[in-house]
Amino acid sequence: MSALEKLIWNVLGYTAMPLIFLIGFIGVSVFTCLVLMWMDKNKG
């Protein structure tokens, strides 16, 4: 593997984990907001 390839894999490895956490957090937040809005609409 060349130095460039090693660099690319390092960058991908280090950005993948926070990205997964961030996308998961955003997904859960949006889903929770939608469920709460839906429950509020059904109640009223």
mmCIF file of the N, C-alpha and C atoms, coordinates in Angstrom:
data_MODEL
# 
_entry.id   MODEL 
# 
loop_
_atom_site.group_PDB 
_atom_site.id 
_atom_site.type_symbol 
_atom_site.label_atom_id 
_atom_site.label_alt_id 
_atom_site.label_comp_id 
_atom_site.label_asym_id 
_atom_site.label_entity_id 
_atom_site.label_seq_id 
_atom_site.pdbx_PDB_ins_code 
_atom_site.Cartn_x 
_atom_site.Cartn_y 
_atom_site.Cartn_z 
_atom_site.occupancy 
_atom_site.B_iso_or_equiv 
_atom_site.pdbx_formal_charge 
_atom_site.auth_seq_id 
_atom_site.auth_comp_id 
_atom_site.auth_asym_id 
_atom_site.auth_atom_id 
_atom_site.pdbx_PDB_model_num 
ATOM 1   N N  . MET A 1 1  ? 0.841   -1.197 0.000  1.00 0.00 ? 1  MET A N  1 
ATOM 2   C CA . MET A 1 1  ? 0.000   0.000  0.000  1.00 0.00 ? 1  MET A CA 1 
ATOM 3   C C  . MET A 1 1  ? 0.877   1.249  0.000  1.00 0.00 ? 1  MET A C  1 
ATOM 4   N N  . SER A 1 2  ? 0.512   2.199  -0.826 1.00 0.00 ? 2  SER A N  1 
ATOM 5   C CA . SER A 1 2  ? 1.276   3.444  -0.881 1.00 0.00 ? 2  SER A CA 1 
ATOM 6   C C  . SER A 1 2  ? 0.899   4.337  0.299  1.00 0.00 ? 2  SER A C  1 
ATOM 7   N N  . ALA A 1 3  ? 1.678   5.382  0.484  1.00 0.00 ? 3  ALA A N  1 
ATOM 8   C CA . ALA A 1 3  ? 1.424   6.309  1.589  1.00 0.00 ? 3  ALA A CA 1 
ATOM 9   C C  . ALA A 1 3  ? 0.069   6.990  1.419  1.00 0.00 ? 3  ALA A C  1 
ATOM 10  N N  . LEU A 1 4  ? -0.265  7.310  0.167  1.00 0.00 ? 4  LEU A N  1 
ATOM 11  C CA . LEU A 1 4  ? -1.541  7.975  -0.097 1.00 0.00 ? 4  LEU A CA 1 
ATOM 12  C C  . LEU A 1 4  ? -2.712  7.071  0.281  1.00 0.00 ? 4  LEU A C  1 
ATOM 13  N N  . GLU A 1 5  ? -2.605  5.786  -0.100 1.00 0.00 ? 5  GLU A N  1 
ATOM 14  C CA . GLU A 1 5  ? -3.669  4.838  0.239  1.00 0.00 ? 5  GLU A CA 1 
ATOM 15  C C  . GLU A 1 5  ? -3.822  4.705  1.751  1.00 0.00 ? 5  GLU A C  1 
ATOM 16  N N  . LYS A 1 6  ? -2.679  4.646  2.435  1.00 0.00 ? 6  LYS A N  1 
ATOM 17  C CA . LYS A 1 6  ? -2.700  4.530  3.893  1.00 0.00 ? 6  LYS A CA 1 
ATOM 18  C C  . LYS A 1 6  ? -3.389  5.746  4.508  1.00 0.00 ? 6  LYS A C  1 
ATOM 19  N N  . LEU A 1 7  ? -3.067  6.928  3.979  1.00 0.00 ? 7  LEU A N  1 
ATOM 20  C CA . LEU A 1 7  ? -3.663  8.173  4.466  1.00 0.00 ? 7  LEU A CA 1 
ATOM 21  C C  . LEU A 1 7  ? -5.176  8.161  4.253  1.00 0.00 ? 7  LEU A C  1 
ATOM 22  N N  . ILE A 1 8  ? -5.593  7.744  3.052  1.00 0.00 ? 8  ILE A N  1 
ATOM 23  C CA . ILE A 1 8  ? -7.025  7.709  2.740  1.00 0.00 ? 8  ILE A CA 1 
ATOM 24  C C  . ILE A 1 8  ? -7.756  6.763  3.688  1.00 0.00 ? 8  ILE A C  1 
ATOM 25  N N  . TRP A 1 9  ? -7.194  5.571  3.922  1.00 0.00 ? 9  TRP A N  1 
ATOM 26  C CA . TRP A 1 9  ? -7.851  4.616  4.814  1.00 0.00 ? 9  TRP A CA 1 
ATOM 27  C C  . TRP A 1 9  ? -7.890  5.125  6.248  1.00 0.00 ? 9  TRP A C  1 
ATOM 28  N N  . ASN A 1 10 ? -6.823  5.819  6.684  1.00 0.00 ? 10 ASN A N  1 
ATOM 29  C CA . ASN A 1 10 ? -6.818  6.395  8.027  1.00 0.00 ? 10 ASN A CA 1 
ATOM 30  C C  . ASN A 1 10 ? -7.922  7.435  8.173  1.00 0.00 ? 10 ASN A C  1 
ATOM 31  N N  . VAL A 1 11 ? -8.026  8.327  7.179  1.00 0.00 ? 11 VAL A N  1 
ATOM 32  C CA . VAL A 1 11 ? -9.059  9.369  7.222  1.00 0.00 ? 11 VAL A CA 1 
ATOM 33  C C  . VAL A 1 11 ? -10.444 8.733  7.241  1.00 0.00 ? 11 VAL A C  1 
ATOM 34  N N  . LEU A 1 12 ? -10.660 7.738  6.375  1.00 0.00 ? 12 LEU A N  1 
ATOM 35  C CA . LEU A 1 12 ? -11.956 7.056  6.336  1.00 0.00 ? 12 LEU A CA 1 
ATOM 36  C C  . LEU A 1 12 ? -12.261 6.388  7.670  1.00 0.00 ? 12 LEU A C  1 
ATOM 37  N N  . GLY A 1 13 ? -11.260 5.732  8.243  1.00 0.00 ? 13 GLY A N  1 
ATOM 38  C CA . GLY A 1 13 ? -11.450 5.043  9.515  1.00 0.00 ? 13 GLY A CA 1 
ATOM 39  C C  . GLY A 1 13 ? -11.797 5.998  10.641 1.00 0.00 ? 13 GLY A C  1 
ATOM 40  N N  . TYR A 1 14 ? -11.122 7.148  10.676 1.00 0.00 ? 14 TYR A N  1 
ATOM 41  C CA . TYR A 1 14 ? -11.348 8.090  11.768 1.00 0.00 ? 14 TYR A CA 1 
ATOM 42  C C  . TYR A 1 14 ? -12.633 8.894  11.599 1.00 0.00 ? 14 TYR A C  1 
ATOM 43  N N  . THR A 1 15 ? -13.107 9.072  10.361 1.00 0.00 ? 15 THR A N  1 
ATOM 44  C CA . THR A 1 15 ? -14.344 9.833  10.170 1.00 0.00 ? 15 THR A CA 1 
ATOM 45  C C  . THR A 1 15 ? -15.574 8.940  10.206 1.00 0.00 ? 15 THR A C  1 
ATOM 46  N N  . ALA A 1 16 ? -15.405 7.631  9.976  1.00 0.00 ? 16 ALA A N  1 
ATOM 47  C CA . ALA A 1 16 ? -16.566 6.740  9.914  1.00 0.00 ? 16 ALA A CA 1 
ATOM 48  C C  . ALA A 1 16 ? -17.289 6.676  11.256 1.00 0.00 ? 16 ALA A C  1 
ATOM 49  N N  . MET A 1 17 ? -16.541 6.508  12.340 1.00 0.00 ? 17 MET A N  1 
ATOM 50  C CA . MET A 1 17 ? -17.157 6.295  13.647 1.00 0.00 ? 17 MET A CA 1 
ATOM 51  C C  . MET A 1 17 ? -17.994 7.501  14.092 1.00 0.00 ? 17 MET A C  1 
ATOM 52  N N  . PRO A 1 18 ? -17.431 8.716  14.133 1.00 0.00 ? 18 PRO A N  1 
ATOM 53  C CA . PRO A 1 18 ? -18.251 9.874  14.515 1.00 0.00 ? 18 PRO A CA 1 
ATOM 54  C C  . PRO A 1 18 ? -19.442 10.082 13.585 1.00 0.00 ? 18 PRO A C  1 
ATOM 55  N N  . LEU A 1 19 ? -19.242 9.817  12.286 1.00 0.00 ? 19 LEU A N  1 
ATOM 56  C CA . LEU A 1 19 ? -20.342 9.970  11.331 1.00 0.00 ? 19 LEU A CA 1 
ATOM 57  C C  . LEU A 1 19 ? -21.480 9.022  11.661 1.00 0.00 ? 19 LEU A C  1 
ATOM 58  N N  . ILE A 1 20 ? -21.147 7.765  11.986 1.00 0.00 ? 20 ILE A N  1 
ATOM 59  C CA . ILE A 1 20 ? -22.176 6.783  12.326 1.00 0.00 ? 20 ILE A CA 1 
ATOM 60  C C  . ILE A 1 20 ? -22.938 7.243  13.568 1.00 0.00 ? 20 ILE A C  1 
ATOM 61  N N  . PHE A 1 21 ? -22.197 7.716  14.592 1.00 0.00 ? 21 PHE A N  1 
ATOM 62  C CA . PHE A 1 21 ? -22.854 8.205  15.802 1.00 0.00 ? 21 PHE A CA 1 
ATOM 63  C C  . PHE A 1 21 ? -23.761 9.388  15.492 1.00 0.00 ? 21 PHE A C  1 
ATOM 64  N N  . LEU A 1 22 ? -23.243 10.329 14.686 1.00 0.00 ? 22 LEU A N  1 
ATOM 65  C CA . LEU A 1 22 ? -23.984 11.544 14.352 1.00 0.00 ? 22 LEU A CA 1 
ATOM 66  C C  . LEU A 1 22 ? -25.256 11.215 13.580 1.00 0.00 ? 22 LEU A C  1 
ATOM 67  N N  . ILE A 1 23 ? -25.132 10.364 12.553 1.00 0.00 ? 23 ILE A N  1 
ATOM 68  C CA . ILE A 1 23 ? -26.293 9.999  11.743 1.00 0.00 ? 23 ILE A CA 1 
ATOM 69  C C  . ILE A 1 23 ? -27.314 9.249  12.594 1.00 0.00 ? 23 ILE A C  1 
ATOM 70  N N  . GLY A 1 24 ? -26.835 8.364  13.461 1.00 0.00 ? 24 GLY A N  1 
ATOM 71  C CA . GLY A 1 24 ? -27.736 7.639  14.355 1.00 0.00 ? 24 GLY A CA 1 
ATOM 72  C C  . GLY A 1 24 ? -28.466 8.586  15.292 1.00 0.00 ? 24 GLY A C  1 
ATOM 73  N N  . PHE A 1 25 ? -27.730 9.543  15.866 1.00 0.00 ? 25 PHE A N  1 
ATOM 74  C CA . PHE A 1 25 ? -28.331 10.503 16.789 1.00 0.00 ? 25 PHE A CA 1 
ATOM 75  C C  . PHE A 1 25 ? -29.382 11.355 16.084 1.00 0.00 ? 25 PHE A C  1 
ATOM 76  N N  . ILE A 1 26 ? -29.052 11.852 14.885 1.00 0.00 ? 26 ILE A N  1 
ATOM 77  C CA . ILE A 1 26 ? -29.994 12.672 14.119 1.00 0.00 ? 26 ILE A CA 1 
ATOM 78  C C  . ILE A 1 26 ? -31.228 11.855 13.755 1.00 0.00 ? 26 ILE A C  1 
ATOM 79  N N  . GLY A 1 27 ? -31.007 10.603 13.337 1.00 0.00 ? 27 GLY A N  1 
ATOM 80  C CA . GLY A 1 27 ? -32.129 9.733  12.984 1.00 0.00 ? 27 GLY A CA 1 
ATOM 81  C C  . GLY A 1 27 ? -33.065 9.509  14.153 1.00 0.00 ? 27 GLY A C  1 
ATOM 82  N N  . VAL A 1 28 ? -32.498 9.219  15.319 1.00 0.00 ? 28 VAL A N  1 
ATOM 83  C CA . VAL A 1 28 ? -33.320 8.982  16.508 1.00 0.00 ? 28 VAL A CA 1 
ATOM 84  C C  . VAL A 1 28 ? -34.066 10.256 16.894 1.00 0.00 ? 28 VAL A C  1 
ATOM 85  N N  . SER A 1 29 ? -33.402 11.414 16.810 1.00 0.00 ? 29 SER A N  1 
ATOM 86  C CA . SER A 1 29 ? -34.043 12.687 17.156 1.00 0.00 ? 29 SER A CA 1 
ATOM 87  C C  . SER A 1 29 ? -35.231 12.963 16.247 1.00 0.00 ? 29 SER A C  1 
ATOM 88  N N  . VAL A 1 30 ? -35.033 12.824 14.941 1.00 0.00 ? 30 VAL A N  1 
ATOM 89  C CA . VAL A 1 30 ? -36.102 13.082 13.977 1.00 0.00 ? 30 VAL A CA 1 
ATOM 90  C C  . VAL A 1 30 ? -37.259 12.114 14.214 1.00 0.00 ? 30 VAL A C  1 
ATOM 91  N N  . PHE A 1 31 ? -36.934 10.834 14.402 1.00 0.00 ? 31 PHE A N  1 
ATOM 92  C CA . PHE A 1 31 ? -37.964 9.823  14.634 1.00 0.00 ? 31 PHE A CA 1 
ATOM 93  C C  . PHE A 1 31 ? -38.766 10.142 15.895 1.00 0.00 ? 31 PHE A C  1 
ATOM 94  N N  . THR A 1 32 ? -38.068 10.526 16.972 1.00 0.00 ? 32 THR A N  1 
ATOM 95  C CA . THR A 1 32 ? -38.741 10.851 18.231 1.00 0.00 ? 32 THR A CA 1 
ATOM 96  C C  . THR A 1 32 ? -39.659 12.056 18.062 1.00 0.00 ? 32 THR A C  1 
ATOM 97  N N  . CYS A 1 33 ? -39.178 13.094 17.367 1.00 0.00 ? 33 CYS A N  1 
ATOM 98  C CA . CYS A 1 33 ? -40.001 14.285 17.131 1.00 0.00 ? 33 CYS A CA 1 
ATOM 99  C C  . CYS A 1 33 ? -41.251 13.926 16.337 1.00 0.00 ? 33 CYS A C  1 
ATOM 100 N N  . LEU A 1 34 ? -41.094 13.106 15.292 1.00 0.00 ? 34 LEU A N  1 
ATOM 101 C CA . LEU A 1 34 ? -42.246 12.705 14.485 1.00 0.00 ? 34 LEU A CA 1 
ATOM 102 C C  . LEU A 1 34 ? -43.256 11.927 15.321 1.00 0.00 ? 34 LEU A C  1 
ATOM 103 N N  . VAL A 1 35 ? -42.775 11.000 16.146 1.00 0.00 ? 35 VAL A N  1 
ATOM 104 C CA . VAL A 1 35 ? -43.676 10.202 16.987 1.00 0.00 ? 35 VAL A CA 1 
ATOM 105 C C  . VAL A 1 35 ? -44.406 11.102 17.974 1.00 0.00 ? 35 VAL A C  1 
ATOM 106 N N  . LEU A 1 36 ? -43.686 12.040 18.590 1.00 0.00 ? 36 LEU A N  1 
ATOM 107 C CA . LEU A 1 36 ? -44.319 12.936 19.563 1.00 0.00 ? 36 LEU A CA 1 
ATOM 108 C C  . LEU A 1 36 ? -45.362 13.825 18.893 1.00 0.00 ? 36 LEU A C  1 
ATOM 109 N N  . MET A 1 37 ? -45.044 14.349 17.706 1.00 0.00 ? 37 MET A N  1 
ATOM 110 C CA . MET A 1 37 ? -46.007 15.177 16.979 1.00 0.00 ? 37 MET A CA 1 
ATOM 111 C C  . MET A 1 37 ? -47.242 14.362 16.606 1.00 0.00 ? 37 MET A C  1 
ATOM 112 N N  . TRP A 1 38 ? -47.020 13.120 16.168 1.00 0.00 ? 38 TRP A N  1 
ATOM 113 C CA . TRP A 1 38 ? -48.121 12.239 15.777 1.00 0.00 ? 38 TRP A CA 1 
ATOM 114 C C  . TRP A 1 38 ? -49.013 11.928 16.981 1.00 0.00 ? 38 TRP A C  1 
ATOM 115 N N  . MET A 1 39 ? -48.388 11.652 18.144 1.00 0.00 ? 39 MET A N  1 
ATOM 116 C CA . MET A 1 39 ? -49.158 11.361 19.351 1.00 0.00 ? 39 MET A CA 1 
ATOM 117 C C  . MET A 1 39 ? -49.964 12.587 19.782 1.00 0.00 ? 39 MET A C  1 
ATOM 118 N N  . ASP A 1 40 ? -49.348 13.769 19.677 1.00 0.00 ? 40 ASP A N  1 
ATOM 119 C CA . ASP A 1 40 ? -50.018 15.010 20.058 1.00 0.00 ? 40 ASP A CA 1 
ATOM 120 C C  . ASP A 1 40 ? -51.219 15.261 19.149 1.00 0.00 ? 40 ASP A C  1 
ATOM 121 N N  . LYS A 1 41 ? -51.066 14.976 17.846 1.00 0.00 ? 41 LYS A N  1 
ATOM 122 C CA . LYS A 1 41 ? -52.150 15.186 16.890 1.00 0.00 ? 41 LYS A CA 1 
ATOM 123 C C  . LYS A 1 41 ? -53.307 14.219 17.186 1.00 0.00 ? 41 LYS A C  1 
ATOM 124 N N  . ASN A 1 42 ? -52.968 12.985 17.538 1.00 0.00 ? 42 ASN A N  1 
ATOM 125 C CA . ASN A 1 42 ? -54.001 11.990 17.823 1.00 0.00 ? 42 ASN A CA 1 
ATOM 126 C C  . ASN A 1 42 ? -54.757 12.324 19.106 1.00 0.00 ? 42 ASN A C  1 
ATOM 127 N N  . LYS A 1 43 ? -54.067 12.958 20.061 1.00 0.00 ? 43 LYS A N  1 
ATOM 128 C CA . LYS A 1 43 ? -54.681 13.282 21.342 1.00 0.00 ? 43 LYS A CA 1 
ATOM 129 C C  . LYS A 1 43 ? -55.676 14.432 21.183 1.00 0.00 ? 43 LYS A C  1 
ATOM 130 N N  . GLY A 1 44 ? -55.289 15.421 20.358 1.00 0.00 ? 44 GLY A N  1 
ATOM 131 C CA . GLY A 1 44 ? -56.075 16.641 20.240 1.00 0.00 ? 44 GLY A CA 1 
ATOM 132 C C  . GLY A 1 44 ? -57.180 16.580 19.315 1.00 0.00 ? 44 GLY A C  1 
# 
